[in-house]
Amino acid sequence: MKSIGIYICDKDIFRQRGLASILSKDPLNTIIGCEGSLFYEVRNNEIPAREIDVLLINLDDYPSNMIEWWVFFKIVAPHASILGLTLVNEPDTTLLLLAVGASAIFIPNATPSEIRSAVRSTARGRAYYSKTILNYMKSRLMRDLKDRTQDKLTKIDTLNHGAWVGGQKVNFTNREWQVCSLLKLAKTNREIAHRLSISIKTVEYHIGNILRKSSMASRTQIIAAIEK
């Protein structure tokens, strides 16, 4: 099996040495270099980019220009893969790198064996994410889905539904029309709140809007006046 050329890019010299020691235990791994930055070495041909199969980079060192840095590296070493390392619990920078096809591991929870496995998988072109990163991605995805669902519900809630009240057509939102329908069934505010999974105060707010739009003075008048 072909050896894996690894370059460690981390500004912490002790972490550099620790990673180099862990990775050197795999006979397939060849540590090409350990520096705080790869720019100078590659640009001055001190390290031929073609020798790099996997770049280990501390993502926390490059929070502001990560994408630009990745583009530079892929230009000079298009065959190579990137394995991002992070020390923080909410690796937003990591997600940026994952979006462009890199792998990532959360160093504090990673075992030496996992680090070596991550390098091998990355060298083979397979995305590798540590459990901590996957859990973060899952929670982030669920939060985004919840926000999108809420946005859709908000948009639905603003759709106008026409209803004839006392001989005149009144435009109610979807939620107001739901409240009207339950009022027609003689439901109490508490029952409406439970049925629609909203608070009683929100029910009172919608009833207030219904009364205002229909120019009615009470819910009893609303119930009697709604024709459709």
Rosetta blueprint (number, residue, H / E / L):
1 M L
2 K L
3 S L
4 I E
5 G E
6 I E
7 Y E
8 I E
9 C E
10 D L
11 K L
12 D L
13 I H
14 F H
15 R H
16 Q H
17 R H
18 G H
19 L H
20 A H
21 S H
22 I H
23 L H
24 S H
25 K L
26 D L
27 P L
28 L L
29 N E
30 T E
31 I E
32 I E
33 G E
34 C E
35 E E
36 G L
37 S L
38 L L
39 F H
40 Y H
41 E H
42 V H
43 R H
44 N L
45 N L
46 E L
47 I L
48 P L
49 A H
50 R H
51 E H
52 I L
53 D L
54 V E
55 L E
56 L E
57 I E
58 N E
59 L H
60 D H
61 D H
62 Y L
63 P L
64 S L
65 N L
66 M H
67 I H
68 E H
69 W H
70 W H
71 V H
72 F H
73 F H
74 K H
75 I H
76 V H
77 A L
78 P L
79 H L
80 A L
81 S E
82 I E
83 L E
84 G E
85 L E
86 T E
87 L L
88 V L
89 N L
90 E L
91 P L
92 D H
93 T H
94 T H
95 L H
96 L H
97 L H
98 L H
99 A L
100 V L
101 G L
102 A L
103 S E
104 A E
105 I E
106 F E
107 I H
108 P H
109 N H
110 A L
111 T L
112 P H
113 S H
114 E H
115 I H
116 R H
117 S H
118 A H
119 V H
120 R H
121 S H
122 T H
123 A H
124 R L
125 G L
126 R L
127 A L
128 Y L
129 Y E
130 S L
131 K H
132 T H
133 I H
134 L H
135 N H
136 Y H
137 M H
138 K H
139 S H
140 R H
141 L H
142 M H
143 R H
144 D H
145 L H
146 K H
147 D H
148 R H
149 T H
150 Q H
151 D H
152 K H
153 L H
154 T H
155 K H
156 I H
157 D H
158 T L
159 L L
160 N E
161 H E
162 G E
163 A E
164 W E
165 V E
166 G L
167 G L
168 Q E
169 K E
170 V E
171 N E
172 F E
173 T E
174 N H
175 R H
176 E H
177 W H
178 Q H
179 V H
180 C H
181 S H
182 L H
183 L H
184 K H
185 L L
186 A L
187 K L
188 T L
189 N H
190 R H
191 E H
192 I H
193 A H
194 H H
195 R H
196 L H
197 S L
198 I L
199 S L
200 I H
201 K H
202 T H
203 V H
204 E H
205 Y H
206 H H
207 I H
208 G H
209 N H
210 I H
211 L H
212 R H
213 K H
214 S H
215 S L
216 M L
217 A L
218 S L
219 R H
220 T H
221 Q H
222 I H
223 I H
224 A H
225 A H
226 I E
227 E L
228 K L
